[in-house]
Amino acid sequence: MLEVFGVCMKALGNRERSIRVYLPKGYEAGRKKYPVVYMHDGQNVFEDEGAFGGVSLNLKKYLDDSGTEVIVVTIDRHPDFDGRVNETCPWVNGDNTIKLLGEPSELGGEGDAYLSFIVDELKPLIDQKYRTDANQSAMAGISLGGLITVYAACKYPQIFSRIAAFSSGFYRNQREIEEFIKGSDLSPIEYAYMDWGTKEGGNPETWQGFIDSNQAVAEILKKKVRNFTYEVVQEGEHHYFLFKNRVPGVIASIFGESRDEN
């Protein structure tokens, strides 16, 4: 079952945004409390209708079919591309952006405010409105959603103790996110997963840069998180046609049994 409602994001100057909430089968008939996964780019999570590019993760069907007992809360992406970059990048885009995009960018820097909205406004609302296990919260994201997810784990490790980051756009804040992870206490993190493809980043000239960007972050997390695993997806490209084949399974198991480390 999906519920959709609008919110006013006070931390971001009262921007309006839609929140989509997946409730597992049996939710209405029972009293059980459920863990919660927070995800970004909400239009592309549950169903193809309304998804950017017309393809979603189709997560609603996957969770219904698998009977996964988890609540998934998504925040719709900013309607403008620049706005999305601003919200999901904690810092203004750095020099590494030039290497992968071919030009400098002055976008980014609203990541803290975006996370403040989730932690101080949205999560209390969700915990009040639904039967959640308030102490079992995870976060997952794709591309720039992966960047802000890893940042959230560093800033709020006692809240988002389980994370999954797919094909993350770390390159926009490469130096900053690496240093931030190194300086963070990640001992509360119970589980972290990353993956990335070998053909991401737009064209063959930038594939290796995208791989190196994600690999660098993975090597740091491997030393900081006791239960960390990552996967390099051979021939993997940056598209929901491929994301939908691997992301739902990770989301469904994020509160399940631990995975073996690489």
Beta strands, then each sheet from edge to edge (+ up, - down):
strand 1: 2-9
strand 2: 15-22
strand 3: 34-39
strand 4: 71-75
strand 5: 132-142
strand 6: 160-166
strand 7: 191-199
strand 8: 228-237
sheet 1: 1+ 2- 4+ 3+ 5+ 6+ 7+ 8+
end
